[in-house]
Amino acid sequence: MSAYLDASALVAALVKEPSSEAIDAFLEHYEGTLGVSDFAAAEVASAIFRLVRTHLIAQEDAEARLSDFDAWRSIRTEPIDIEPSDARLANT
């Protein structure tokens, strides 16, 4: 069994927010394959640096979180390729 992690789940794993506890519990107990696309990773970086621009976290903190995310992603997840048709289907 596999699960795709979108940016909202990934950001909740990196930054304390209302859904963080549920995401952390899922990631701790899930034994299947986790998939993350480059698109989701780009959205994560955008969301984290939005927090920097709005002064909710420091630049150094954002860089450390994204570095940890990149390391975790390379160890724990499988890459998922997103095609233009996937984006069109998501809008239907």
PyMOL Python script that loads the backbone (N, CA, C, O; Angstrom):
from pymol import cmd

cmd.read_pdbstr("""\
ATOM      1  N   MET A   1       0.844  -1.168   0.000  1.00  0.00           N
ATOM      2  CA  MET A   1       0.000   0.000   0.000  1.00  0.00           C
ATOM      3  C   MET A   1       0.892   1.235   0.000  1.00  0.00           C
ATOM      4  O   MET A   1       1.962   1.241   0.609  1.00  0.00           O
ATOM      5  N   SER A   2       0.439   2.283  -0.691  1.00  0.00           N
ATOM      6  CA  SER A   2       1.217   3.518  -0.731  1.00  0.00           C
ATOM      7  C   SER A   2       0.316   4.715  -0.459  1.00  0.00           C
ATOM      8  O   SER A   2      -0.898   4.664  -0.656  1.00  0.00           O
ATOM      9  N   ALA A   3       0.938   5.779  -0.008  1.00  0.00           N
ATOM     10  CA  ALA A   3       0.226   7.030   0.284  1.00  0.00           C
ATOM     11  C   ALA A   3       0.998   8.177  -0.339  1.00  0.00           C
ATOM     12  O   ALA A   3       2.224   8.239  -0.253  1.00  0.00           O
ATOM     13  N   TYR A   4       0.268   9.081  -0.965  1.00  0.00           N
ATOM     14  CA  TYR A   4       0.870  10.283  -1.530  1.00  0.00           C
ATOM     15  C   TYR A   4       0.731  11.405  -0.514  1.00  0.00           C
ATOM     16  O   TYR A   4      -0.361  11.656  -0.004  1.00  0.00           O
ATOM     17  N   LEU A   5       1.833  12.077  -0.221  1.00  0.00           N
ATOM     18  CA  LEU A   5       1.810  13.193   0.716  1.00  0.00           C
ATOM     19  C   LEU A   5       1.801  14.497  -0.064  1.00  0.00           C
ATOM     20  O   LEU A   5       2.726  14.785  -0.824  1.00  0.00           O
ATOM     21  N   ASP A   6       0.755  15.277   0.129  1.00  0.00           N
ATOM     22  CA  ASP A   6       0.701  16.570  -0.538  1.00  0.00           C
ATOM     23  C   ASP A   6       1.343  17.628   0.350  1.00  0.00           C
ATOM     24  O   ASP A   6       1.739  17.347   1.481  1.00  0.00           O
ATOM     25  N   ALA A   7       1.442  18.839  -0.171  1.00  0.00           N
ATOM     26  CA  ALA A   7       2.134  19.908   0.542  1.00  0.00           C
ATOM     27  C   ALA A   7       1.496  20.227   1.887  1.00  0.00           C
ATOM     28  O   ALA A   7       2.206  20.532   2.845  1.00  0.00           O
ATOM     29  N   SER A   8       0.171  20.163   1.979  1.00  0.00           N
ATOM     30  CA  SER A   8      -0.469  20.504   3.255  1.00  0.00           C
ATOM     31  C   SER A   8      -0.058  19.526   4.352  1.00  0.00           C
ATOM     32  O   SER A   8       0.159  19.936   5.492  1.00  0.00           O
ATOM     33  N   ALA A   9       0.050  18.251   4.024  1.00  0.00           N
ATOM     34  CA  ALA A   9       0.498  17.253   5.004  1.00  0.00           C
ATOM     35  C   ALA A   9       1.970  17.454   5.334  1.00  0.00           C
ATOM     36  O   ALA A   9       2.366  17.365   6.496  1.00  0.00           O
ATOM     37  N   LEU A  10       2.766  17.721   4.334  1.00  0.00           N
ATOM     38  CA  LEU A  10       4.197  17.881   4.550  1.00  0.00           C
ATOM     39  C   LEU A  10       4.514  19.117   5.379  1.00  0.00           C
ATOM     40  O   LEU A  10       5.370  19.067   6.263  1.00  0.00           O
ATOM     41  N   VAL A  11       3.837  20.218   5.107  1.00  0.00           N
ATOM     42  CA  VAL A  11       4.061  21.439   5.898  1.00  0.00           C
ATOM     43  C   VAL A  11       3.655  21.196   7.348  1.00  0.00           C
ATOM     44  O   VAL A  11       4.339  21.644   8.269  1.00  0.00           O
ATOM     45  N   ALA A  12       2.550  20.493   7.554  1.00  0.00           N
ATOM     46  CA  ALA A  12       2.106  20.191   8.923  1.00  0.00           C
ATOM     47  C   ALA A  12       3.123  19.328   9.661  1.00  0.00           C
ATOM     48  O   ALA A  12       3.202  19.381  10.888  1.00  0.00           O
ATOM     49  N   ALA A  13       3.894  18.540   8.935  1.00  0.00           N
ATOM     50  CA  ALA A  13       4.947  17.742   9.563  1.00  0.00           C
ATOM     51  C   ALA A  13       6.163  18.595   9.920  1.00  0.00           C
ATOM     52  O   ALA A  13       6.947  18.229  10.796  1.00  0.00           O
ATOM     53  N   LEU A  14       6.317  19.719   9.250  1.00  0.00           N
ATOM     54  CA  LEU A  14       7.490  20.579   9.457  1.00  0.00           C
ATOM     55  C   LEU A  14       7.242  21.750  10.389  1.00  0.00           C
ATOM     56  O   LEU A  14       8.164  22.231  11.048  1.00  0.00           O
ATOM     57  N   VAL A  15       5.999  22.210  10.448  1.00  0.00           N
ATOM     58  CA  VAL A  15       5.647  23.408  11.213  1.00  0.00           C
ATOM     59  C   VAL A  15       4.442  23.090  12.082  1.00  0.00           C
ATOM     60  O   VAL A  15       3.475  22.496  11.605  1.00  0.00           O
ATOM     61  N   LYS A  16       4.489  23.472  13.334  1.00  0.00           N
ATOM     62  CA  LYS A  16       3.380  23.205  14.247  1.00  0.00           C
ATOM     63  C   LYS A  16       2.135  23.957  13.780  1.00  0.00           C
ATOM     64  O   LYS A  16       2.130  25.183  13.669  1.00  0.00           O
ATOM     65  N   GLU A  17       1.078  23.185  13.509  1.00  0.00           N
ATOM     66  CA  GLU A  17      -0.220  23.740  13.126  1.00  0.00           C
ATOM     67  C   GLU A  17      -1.292  22.749  13.582  1.00  0.00           C
ATOM     68  O   GLU A  17      -0.952  21.670  14.067  1.00  0.00           O
ATOM     69  N   PRO A  18      -2.574  23.087  13.440  1.00  0.00           N
ATOM     70  CA  PRO A  18      -3.624  22.223  13.994  1.00  0.00           C
ATOM     71  C   PRO A  18      -3.566  20.760  13.558  1.00  0.00           C
ATOM     72  O   PRO A  18      -3.880  19.879  14.358  1.00  0.00           O
ATOM     73  N   SER A  19      -3.183  20.480  12.340  1.00  0.00           N
ATOM     74  CA  SER A  19      -3.171  19.092  11.872  1.00  0.00           C
ATOM     75  C   SER A  19      -1.843  18.376  12.111  1.00  0.00           C
ATOM     76  O   SER A  19      -1.711  17.208  11.745  1.00  0.00           O
ATOM     77  N   SER A  20      -0.875  19.027  12.702  1.00  0.00           N
ATOM     78  CA  SER A  20       0.449  18.436  12.889  1.00  0.00           C
ATOM     79  C   SER A  20       0.421  17.144  13.689  1.00  0.00           C
ATOM     80  O   SER A  20       1.098  16.179  13.335  1.00  0.00           O
ATOM     81  N   GLU A  21      -0.347  17.119  14.751  1.00  0.00           N
ATOM     82  CA  GLU A  21      -0.393  15.927  15.594  1.00  0.00           C
ATOM     83  C   GLU A  21      -0.885  14.706  14.818  1.00  0.00           C
ATOM     84  O   GLU A  21      -0.324  13.617  14.940  1.00  0.00           O
ATOM     85  N   ALA A  22      -1.929  14.895  14.027  1.00  0.00           N
ATOM     86  CA  ALA A  22      -2.474  13.785  13.235  1.00  0.00           C
ATOM     87  C   ALA A  22      -1.477  13.333  12.173  1.00  0.00           C
ATOM     88  O   ALA A  22      -1.313  12.132  11.958  1.00  0.00           O
ATOM     89  N   ILE A  23      -0.817  14.260  11.515  1.00  0.00           N
ATOM     90  CA  ILE A  23       0.176  13.917  10.492  1.00  0.00           C
ATOM     91  C   ILE A  23       1.349  13.188  11.128  1.00  0.00           C
ATOM     92  O   ILE A  23       1.818  12.181  10.597  1.00  0.00           O
ATOM     93  N   ASP A  24       1.826  13.691  12.262  1.00  0.00           N
ATOM     94  CA  ASP A  24       2.946  13.034  12.944  1.00  0.00           C
ATOM     95  C   ASP A  24       2.587  11.600  13.323  1.00  0.00           C
ATOM     96  O   ASP A  24       3.400  10.692  13.155  1.00  0.00           O
ATOM     97  N   ALA A  25       1.374  11.394  13.833  1.00  0.00           N
ATOM     98  CA  ALA A  25       0.933  10.048  14.218  1.00  0.00           C
ATOM     99  C   ALA A  25       0.854   9.139  12.992  1.00  0.00           C
ATOM    100  O   ALA A  25       1.267   7.980  13.045  1.00  0.00           O
ATOM    101  N   PHE A  26       0.326   9.665  11.894  1.00  0.00           N
ATOM    102  CA  PHE A  26       0.251   8.878  10.667  1.00  0.00           C
ATOM    103  C   PHE A  26       1.642   8.462  10.211  1.00  0.00           C
ATOM    104  O   PHE A  26       1.877   7.289   9.923  1.00  0.00           O
ATOM    105  N   LEU A  27       2.564   9.416  10.144  1.00  0.00           N
ATOM    106  CA  LEU A  27       3.908   9.125   9.662  1.00  0.00           C
ATOM    107  C   LEU A  27       4.647   8.165  10.588  1.00  0.00           C
ATOM    108  O   LEU A  27       5.443   7.347  10.127  1.00  0.00           O
ATOM    109  N   GLU A  28       4.392   8.258  11.864  1.00  0.00           N
ATOM    110  CA  GLU A  28       5.056   7.381  12.821  1.00  0.00           C
ATOM    111  C   GLU A  28       4.614   5.926  12.666  1.00  0.00           C
ATOM    112  O   GLU A  28       5.415   5.010  12.853  1.00  0.00           O
ATOM    113  N   HIS A  29       3.344   5.715  12.325  1.00  0.00           N
ATOM    114  CA  HIS A  29       2.802   4.358  12.296  1.00  0.00           C
ATOM    115  C   HIS A  29       2.621   3.770  10.896  1.00  0.00           C
ATOM    116  O   HIS A  29       2.396   2.568  10.757  1.00  0.00           O
ATOM    117  N   TYR A  30       2.715   4.591   9.874  1.00  0.00           N
ATOM    118  CA  TYR A  30       2.487   4.099   8.514  1.00  0.00           C
ATOM    119  C   TYR A  30       3.669   3.258   8.061  1.00  0.00           C
ATOM    120  O   TYR A  30       4.819   3.687   8.164  1.00  0.00           O
ATOM    121  N   GLU A  31       3.390   2.071   7.564  1.00  0.00           N
ATOM    122  CA  GLU A  31       4.455   1.157   7.157  1.00  0.00           C
ATOM    123  C   GLU A  31       4.552   0.977   5.647  1.00  0.00           C
ATOM    124  O   GLU A  31       5.454   0.295   5.160  1.00  0.00           O
ATOM    125  N   GLY A  32       3.632   1.582   4.905  1.00  0.00           N
ATOM    126  CA  GLY A  32       3.663   1.456   3.458  1.00  0.00           C
ATOM    127  C   GLY A  32       4.622   2.450   2.827  1.00  0.00           C
ATOM    128  O   GLY A  32       5.369   3.149   3.512  1.00  0.00           O
ATOM    129  N   THR A  33       4.580   2.490   1.519  1.00  0.00           N
ATOM    130  CA  THR A  33       5.401   3.417   0.755  1.00  0.00           C
ATOM    131  C   THR A  33       4.789   4.813   0.800  1.00  0.00           C
ATOM    132  O   THR A  33       3.580   4.982   0.644  1.00  0.00           O
ATOM    133  N   LEU A  34       5.638   5.798   1.014  1.00  0.00           N
ATOM    134  CA  LEU A  34       5.203   7.201   0.988  1.00  0.00           C
ATOM    135  C   LEU A  34       5.724   7.835  -0.286  1.00  0.00           C
ATOM    136  O   LEU A  34       6.899   7.690  -0.621  1.00  0.00           O
ATOM    137  N   GLY A  35       4.855   8.538  -0.998  1.00  0.00           N
ATOM    138  CA  GLY A  35       5.252   9.202  -2.225  1.00  0.00           C
ATOM    139  C   GLY A  35       5.162  10.707  -2.100  1.00  0.00           C
ATOM    140  O   GLY A  35       4.215  11.234  -1.516  1.00  0.00           O
ATOM    141  N   VAL A  36       6.139  11.392  -2.644  1.00  0.00           N
ATOM    142  CA  VAL A  36       6.171  12.853  -2.666  1.00  0.00           C
ATOM    143  C   VAL A  36       6.638  13.278  -4.047  1.00  0.00           C
ATOM    144  O   VAL A  36       7.654  12.792  -4.544  1.00  0.00           O
ATOM    145  N   SER A  37       5.899  14.180  -4.659  1.00  0.00           N
ATOM    146  CA  SER A  37       6.292  14.676  -5.979  1.00  0.00           C
ATOM    147  C   SER A  37       7.191  15.905  -5.832  1.00  0.00           C
ATOM    148  O   SER A  37       7.219  16.550  -4.784  1.00  0.00           O
ATOM    149  N   ASP A  38       7.917  16.211  -6.894  1.00  0.00           N
ATOM    150  CA  ASP A  38       8.718  17.432  -6.911  1.00  0.00           C
ATOM    151  C   ASP A  38       7.808  18.654  -6.798  1.00  0.00           C
ATOM    152  O   ASP A  38       8.191  19.669  -6.216  1.00  0.00           O
ATOM    153  N   PHE A  39       6.607  18.550  -7.355  1.00  0.00           N
ATOM    154  CA  PHE A  39       5.646  19.644  -7.264  1.00  0.00           C
ATOM    155  C   PHE A  39       5.278  19.902  -5.807  1.00  0.00           C
ATOM    156  O   PHE A  39       5.252  21.053  -5.370  1.00  0.00           O
ATOM    157  N   ALA A  40       4.992  18.839  -5.049  1.00  0.00           N
ATOM    158  CA  ALA A  40       4.662  18.996  -3.629  1.00  0.00           C
ATOM    159  C   ALA A  40       5.851  19.569  -2.870  1.00  0.00           C
ATOM    160  O   ALA A  40       5.673  20.422  -2.001  1.00  0.00           O
ATOM    161  N   ALA A  41       7.057  19.116  -3.183  1.00  0.00           N
ATOM    162  CA  ALA A  41       8.250  19.641  -2.515  1.00  0.00           C
ATOM    163  C   ALA A  41       8.425  21.132  -2.791  1.00  0.00           C
ATOM    164  O   ALA A  41       8.814  21.887  -1.899  1.00  0.00           O
ATOM    165  N   ALA A  42       8.144  21.557  -4.011  1.00  0.00           N
ATOM    166  CA  ALA A  42       8.233  22.982  -4.342  1.00  0.00           C
ATOM    167  C   ALA A  42       7.180  23.781  -3.575  1.00  0.00           C
ATOM    168  O   ALA A  42       7.454  24.886  -3.106  1.00  0.00           O
ATOM    169  N   GLU A  43       5.984  23.224  -3.449  1.00  0.00           N
ATOM    170  CA  GLU A  43       4.941  23.896  -2.669  1.00  0.00           C
ATOM    171  C   GLU A  43       5.341  24.006  -1.200  1.00  0.00           C
ATOM    172  O   GLU A  43       5.052  25.013  -0.553  1.00  0.00           O
ATOM    173  N   VAL A  44       6.000  22.983  -0.674  1.00  0.00           N
ATOM    174  CA  VAL A  44       6.474  23.013   0.714  1.00  0.00           C
ATOM    175  C   VAL A  44       7.470  24.156   0.893  1.00  0.00           C
ATOM    176  O   VAL A  44       7.352  24.942   1.832  1.00  0.00           O
ATOM    177  N   ALA A  45       8.441  24.248   0.002  1.00  0.00           N
ATOM    178  CA  ALA A  45       9.428  25.328   0.094  1.00  0.00           C
ATOM    179  C   ALA A  45       8.751  26.693   0.018  1.00  0.00           C
ATOM    180  O   ALA A  45       9.102  27.605   0.767  1.00  0.00           O
ATOM    181  N   SER A  46       7.795  26.832  -0.874  1.00  0.00           N
ATOM    182  CA  SER A  46       7.061  28.094  -0.990  1.00  0.00           C
ATOM    183  C   SER A  46       6.327  28.429   0.304  1.00  0.00           C
ATOM    184  O   SER A  46       6.363  29.572   0.760  1.00  0.00           O
ATOM    185  N   ALA A  47       5.668  27.447   0.892  1.00  0.00           N
ATOM    186  CA  ALA A  47       4.921  27.671   2.139  1.00  0.00           C
ATOM    187  C   ALA A  47       5.856  28.027   3.290  1.00  0.00           C
ATOM    188  O   ALA A  47       5.549  28.911   4.089  1.00  0.00           O
ATOM    189  N   ILE A  48       6.989  27.346   3.377  1.00  0.00           N
ATOM    190  CA  ILE A  48       7.940  27.623   4.455  1.00  0.00           C
ATOM    191  C   ILE A  48       8.515  29.033   4.310  1.00  0.00           C
ATOM    192  O   ILE A  48       8.627  29.763   5.294  1.00  0.00           O
ATOM    193  N   PHE A  49       8.874  29.408   3.099  1.00  0.00           N
ATOM    194  CA  PHE A  49       9.439  30.746   2.923  1.00  0.00           C
ATOM    195  C   PHE A  49       8.385  31.850   2.993  1.00  0.00           C
ATOM    196  O   PHE A  49       8.725  33.013   3.210  1.00  0.00           O
ATOM    197  N   ARG A  50       7.114  31.502   2.813  1.00  0.00           N
ATOM    198  CA  ARG A  50       6.050  32.472   3.093  1.00  0.00           C
ATOM    199  C   ARG A  50       6.047  32.796   4.581  1.00  0.00           C
ATOM    200  O   ARG A  50       5.813  33.939   4.972  1.00  0.00           O
ATOM    201  N   LEU A  51       6.307  31.789   5.407  1.00  0.00           N
ATOM    202  CA  LEU A  51       6.389  32.015   6.855  1.00  0.00           C
ATOM    203  C   LEU A  51       7.564  32.933   7.206  1.00  0.00           C
ATOM    204  O   LEU A  51       7.489  33.709   8.158  1.00  0.00           O
ATOM    205  N   VAL A  52       8.635  32.841   6.440  1.00  0.00           N
ATOM    206  CA  VAL A  52       9.773  33.752   6.635  1.00  0.00           C
ATOM    207  C   VAL A  52       9.363  35.169   6.247  1.00  0.00           C
ATOM    208  O   VAL A  52       9.621  36.121   6.982  1.00  0.00           O
ATOM    209  N   ARG A  53       8.725  35.300   5.090  1.00  0.00           N
ATOM    210  CA  ARG A  53       8.325  36.637   4.618  1.00  0.00           C
ATOM    211  C   ARG A  53       7.333  37.311   5.554  1.00  0.00           C
ATOM    212  O   ARG A  53       7.303  38.538   5.650  1.00  0.00           O
ATOM    213  N   THR A  54       6.521  36.515   6.243  1.00  0.00           N
ATOM    214  CA  THR A  54       5.540  37.080   7.177  1.00  0.00           C
ATOM    215  C   THR A  54       6.078  37.109   8.611  1.00  0.00           C
ATOM    216  O   THR A  54       5.338  37.368   9.560  1.00  0.00           O
ATOM    217  N   HIS A  55       7.370  36.840   8.748  1.00  0.00           N
ATOM    218  CA  HIS A  55       8.082  36.925  10.033  1.00  0.00           C
ATOM    219  C   HIS A  55       7.547  35.969  11.094  1.00  0.00           C
ATOM    220  O   HIS A  55       7.591  36.272  12.286  1.00  0.00           O
ATOM    221  N   LEU A  56       7.040  34.809  10.658  1.00  0.00           N
ATOM    222  CA  LEU A  56       6.575  33.807  11.614  1.00  0.00           C
ATOM    223  C   LEU A  56       7.681  32.826  11.985  1.00  0.00           C
ATOM    224  O   LEU A  56       7.641  32.226  13.059  1.00  0.00           O
ATOM    225  N   ILE A  57       8.669  32.658  11.108  1.00  0.00           N
ATOM    226  CA  ILE A  57       9.864  31.896  11.442  1.00  0.00           C
ATOM    227  C   ILE A  57      11.072  32.609  10.838  1.00  0.00           C
ATOM    228  O   ILE A  57      10.938  33.388   9.894  1.00  0.00           O
ATOM    229  N   ALA A  58      12.231  32.338  11.384  1.00  0.00           N
ATOM    230  CA  ALA A  58      13.470  32.949  10.897  1.00  0.00           C
ATOM    231  C   ALA A  58      13.978  32.232   9.646  1.00  0.00           C
ATOM    232  O   ALA A  58      13.690  31.054   9.432  1.00  0.00           O
ATOM    233  N   GLN A  59      14.719  32.940   8.845  1.00  0.00           N
ATOM    234  CA  GLN A  59      15.314  32.390   7.624  1.00  0.00           C
ATOM    235  C   GLN A  59      16.129  31.132   7.933  1.00  0.00           C
ATOM    236  O   GLN A  59      16.011  30.127   7.232  1.00  0.00           O
ATOM    237  N   GLU A  60      16.948  31.185   8.972  1.00  0.00           N
ATOM    238  CA  GLU A  60      17.794  30.048   9.331  1.00  0.00           C
ATOM    239  C   GLU A  60      16.943  28.840   9.724  1.00  0.00           C
ATOM    240  O   GLU A  60      17.283  27.705   9.390  1.00  0.00           O
ATOM    241  N   ASP A  61      15.847  29.080  10.426  1.00  0.00           N
ATOM    242  CA  ASP A  61      14.939  28.010  10.823  1.00  0.00           C
ATOM    243  C   ASP A  61      14.301  27.370   9.585  1.00  0.00           C
ATOM    244  O   ASP A  61      14.201  26.147   9.488  1.00  0.00           O
ATOM    245  N   ALA A  62      13.878  28.203   8.655  1.00  0.00           N
ATOM    246  CA  ALA A  62      13.280  27.697   7.413  1.00  0.00           C
ATOM    247  C   ALA A  62      14.280  26.835   6.648  1.00  0.00           C
ATOM    248  O   ALA A  62      13.938  25.751   6.175  1.00  0.00           O
ATOM    249  N   GLU A  63      15.495  27.312   6.530  1.00  0.00           N
ATOM    250  CA  GLU A  63      16.515  26.555   5.803  1.00  0.00           C
ATOM    251  C   GLU A  63      16.801  25.222   6.488  1.00  0.00           C
ATOM    252  O   GLU A  63      16.984  24.209   5.813  1.00  0.00           O
ATOM    253  N   ALA A  64      16.841  25.210   7.822  1.00  0.00           N
ATOM    254  CA  ALA A  64      17.077  23.965   8.559  1.00  0.00           C
ATOM    255  C   ALA A  64      15.924  22.990   8.375  1.00  0.00           C
ATOM    256  O   ALA A  64      16.145  21.793   8.187  1.00  0.00           O
ATOM    257  N   ARG A  65      14.694  23.494   8.428  1.00  0.00           N
ATOM    258  CA  ARG A  65      13.530  22.623   8.243  1.00  0.00           C
ATOM    259  C   ARG A  65      13.514  22.015   6.847  1.00  0.00           C
ATOM    260  O   ARG A  65      13.218  20.832   6.685  1.00  0.00           O
ATOM    261  N   LEU A  66      13.834  22.826   5.839  1.00  0.00           N
ATOM    262  CA  LEU A  66      13.851  22.309   4.471  1.00  0.00           C
ATOM    263  C   LEU A  66      15.005  21.333   4.248  1.00  0.00           C
ATOM    264  O   LEU A  66      14.868  20.376   3.487  1.00  0.00           O
ATOM    265  N   SER A  67      16.122  21.565   4.898  1.00  0.00           N
ATOM    266  CA  SER A  67      17.235  20.619   4.814  1.00  0.00           C
ATOM    267  C   SER A  67      16.833  19.283   5.435  1.00  0.00           C
ATOM    268  O   SER A  67      17.105  18.224   4.869  1.00  0.00           O
ATOM    269  N   ASP A  68      16.186  19.335   6.600  1.00  0.00           N
ATOM    270  CA  ASP A  68      15.692  18.113   7.244  1.00  0.00           C
ATOM    271  C   ASP A  68      14.659  17.415   6.354  1.00  0.00           C
ATOM    272  O   ASP A  68      14.662  16.191   6.228  1.00  0.00           O
ATOM    273  N   PHE A  69      13.781  18.206   5.742  1.00  0.00           N
ATOM    274  CA  PHE A  69      12.764  17.651   4.849  1.00  0.00           C
ATOM    275  C   PHE A  69      13.417  16.938   3.671  1.00  0.00           C
ATOM    276  O   PHE A  69      13.016  15.828   3.319  1.00  0.00           O
ATOM    277  N   ASP A  70      14.423  17.567   3.057  1.00  0.00           N
ATOM    278  CA  ASP A  70      15.107  16.952   1.916  1.00  0.00           C
ATOM    279  C   ASP A  70      15.764  15.633   2.319  1.00  0.00           C
ATOM    280  O   ASP A  70      15.695  14.653   1.578  1.00  0.00           O
ATOM    281  N   ALA A  71      16.393  15.608   3.481  1.00  0.00           N
ATOM    282  CA  ALA A  71      17.034  14.378   3.952  1.00  0.00           C
ATOM    283  C   ALA A  71      15.986  13.302   4.224  1.00  0.00           C
ATOM    284  O   ALA A  71      16.152  12.153   3.814  1.00  0.00           O
ATOM    285  N   TRP A  72      14.914  13.670   4.909  1.00  0.00           N
ATOM    286  CA  TRP A  72      13.837  12.727   5.202  1.00  0.00           C
ATOM    287  C   TRP A  72      13.225  12.200   3.911  1.00  0.00           C
ATOM    288  O   TRP A  72      12.976  11.002   3.775  1.00  0.00           O
ATOM    289  N   ARG A  73      12.989  13.093   2.978  1.00  0.00           N
ATOM    290  CA  ARG A  73      12.381  12.709   1.696  1.00  0.00           C
ATOM    291  C   ARG A  73      13.251  11.707   0.948  1.00  0.00           C
ATOM    292  O   ARG A  73      12.734  10.748   0.374  1.00  0.00           O
ATOM    293  N   SER A  74      14.550  11.913   0.946  1.00  0.00           N
ATOM    294  CA  SER A  74      15.437  10.998   0.210  1.00  0.00           C
ATOM    295  C   SER A  74      15.520   9.627   0.870  1.00  0.00           C
ATOM    296  O   SER A  74      15.769   8.631   0.191  1.00  0.00           O
ATOM    297  N   ILE A  75      15.318   9.561   2.171  1.00  0.00           N
ATOM    298  CA  ILE A  75      15.408   8.290   2.896  1.00  0.00           C
ATOM    299  C   ILE A  75      14.074   7.563   2.953  1.00  0.00           C
ATOM    300  O   ILE A  75      14.025   6.343   2.791  1.00  0.00           O
ATOM    301  N   ARG A  76      12.989   8.303   3.182  1.00  0.00           N
ATOM    302  CA  ARG A  76      11.709   7.681   3.549  1.00  0.00           C
ATOM    303  C   ARG A  76      10.675   7.619   2.424  1.00  0.00           C
ATOM    304  O   ARG A  76       9.709   6.864   2.534  1.00  0.00           O
ATOM    305  N   THR A  77      10.848   8.384   1.353  1.00  0.00           N
ATOM    306  CA  THR A  77       9.797   8.450   0.343  1.00  0.00           C
ATOM    307  C   THR A  77      10.289   8.008  -1.031  1.00  0.00           C
ATOM    308  O   THR A  77      11.486   7.927  -1.303  1.00  0.00           O
ATOM    309  N   GLU A  78       9.320   7.732  -1.868  1.00  0.00           N
ATOM    310  CA  GLU A  78       9.575   7.422  -3.273  1.00  0.00           C
ATOM    311  C   GLU A  78       9.134   8.632  -4.099  1.00  0.00           C
ATOM    312  O   GLU A  78       8.120   9.257  -3.790  1.00  0.00           O
ATOM    313  N   PRO A  79       9.889   8.961  -5.140  1.00  0.00           N
ATOM    314  CA  PRO A  79       9.468  10.077  -5.989  1.00  0.00           C
ATOM    315  C   PRO A  79       8.207   9.718  -6.778  1.00  0.00           C
ATOM    316  O   PRO A  79       8.044   8.586  -7.233  1.00  0.00           O
ATOM    317  N   ILE A  80       7.338  10.683  -6.927  1.00  0.00           N
ATOM    318  CA  ILE A  80       6.116  10.534  -7.721  1.00  0.00           C
ATOM    319  C   ILE A  80       6.189  11.544  -8.860  1.00  0.00           C
ATOM    320  O   ILE A  80       6.352  12.742  -8.628  1.00  0.00           O
ATOM    321  N   ASP A  81       6.069  11.061 -10.076  1.00  0.00           N
ATOM    322  CA  ASP A  81       6.067  11.954 -11.230  1.00  0.00           C
ATOM    323  C   ASP A  81       4.653  12.451 -11.474  1.00  0.00           C
ATOM    324  O   ASP A  81       3.702  11.671 -11.529  1.00  0.00           O
ATOM    325  N   ILE A  82       4.533  13.758 -11.618  1.00  0.00           N
ATOM    326  CA  ILE A  82       3.253  14.392 -11.902  1.00  0.00           C
ATOM    327  C   ILE A  82       3.270  14.853 -13.358  1.00  0.00           C
ATOM    328  O   ILE A  82       4.188  15.549 -13.794  1.00  0.00           O
ATOM    329  N   GLU A  83       2.256  14.459 -14.084  1.00  0.00           N
ATOM    330  CA  GLU A  83       2.127  14.838 -15.487  1.00  0.00           C
ATOM    331  C   GLU A  83       1.068  15.935 -15.622  1.00  0.00           C
ATOM    332  O   GLU A  83       0.218  16.074 -14.743  1.00  0.00           O
ATOM    333  N   PRO A  84       1.103  16.712 -16.702  1.00  0.00           N
ATOM    334  CA  PRO A  84       0.073  17.736 -16.897  1.00  0.00           C
ATOM    335  C   PRO A  84      -1.353  17.183 -16.806  1.00  0.00           C
ATOM    336  O   PRO A  84      -2.254  17.857 -16.307  1.00  0.00           O
ATOM    337  N   SER A  85      -1.548  15.970 -17.284  1.00  0.00           N
ATOM    338  CA  SER A  85      -2.884  15.376 -17.223  1.00  0.00           C
ATOM    339  C   SER A  85      -3.325  15.141 -15.785  1.00  0.00           C
ATOM    340  O   SER A  85      -4.519  15.201 -15.493  1.00  0.00           O
ATOM    341  N   ASP A  86      -2.380  14.872 -14.875  1.00  0.00           N
ATOM    342  CA  ASP A  86      -2.705  14.718 -13.452  1.00  0.00           C
ATOM    343  C   ASP A  86      -3.258  16.017 -12.884  1.00  0.00           C
ATOM    344  O   ASP A  86      -4.234  16.008 -12.133  1.00  0.00           O
ATOM    345  N   ALA A  87      -2.639  17.124 -13.242  1.00  0.00           N
ATOM    346  CA  ALA A  87      -3.105  18.420 -12.761  1.00  0.00           C
ATOM    347  C   ALA A  87      -4.505  18.724 -13.300  1.00  0.00           C
ATOM    348  O   ALA A  87      -5.350  19.253 -12.579  1.00  0.00           O
ATOM    349  N   ARG A  88      -4.743  18.387 -14.571  1.00  0.00           N
ATOM    350  CA  ARG A  88      -6.069  18.621 -15.138  1.00  0.00           C
ATOM    351  C   ARG A  88      -7.119  17.758 -14.434  1.00  0.00           C
ATOM    352  O   ARG A  88      -8.217  18.235 -14.148  1.00  0.00           O
ATOM    353  N   LEU A  89      -6.796  16.506 -14.156  1.00  0.00           N
ATOM    354  CA  LEU A  89      -7.734  15.621 -13.470  1.00  0.00           C
ATOM    355  C   LEU A  89      -8.021  16.095 -12.043  1.00  0.00           C
ATOM    356  O   LEU A  89      -9.130  15.905 -11.544  1.00  0.00           O
ATOM    357  N   ALA A  90      -7.049  16.701 -11.391  1.00  0.00           N
ATOM    358  CA  ALA A  90      -7.253  17.184 -10.032  1.00  0.00           C
ATOM    359  C   ALA A  90      -8.255  18.330  -9.987  1.00  0.00           C
ATOM    360  O   ALA A  90      -8.866  18.585  -8.949  1.00  0.00           O
ATOM    361  N   ASN A  91      -8.421  19.009 -11.091  1.00  0.00           N
ATOM    362  CA  ASN A  91      -9.352  20.145 -11.152  1.00  0.00           C
ATOM    363  C   ASN A  91     -10.767  19.722 -11.518  1.00  0.00           C
ATOM    364  O   ASN A  91     -11.644  20.577 -11.636  1.00  0.00           O
ATOM    365  N   THR A  92     -11.016  18.437 -11.700  1.00  0.00           N
ATOM    366  CA  THR A  92     -12.359  17.992 -12.083  1.00  0.00           C
ATOM    367  C   THR A  92     -13.104  17.386 -10.919  1.00  0.00           C
ATOM    368  O   THR A  92     -14.249  16.961 -11.072  1.00  0.00           O
TER     369      THR A  92
END
""", "prot")
cmd.dss("prot")
cmd.show_as("cartoon", "prot")
cmd.util.cbc("prot")
cmd.orient("prot")
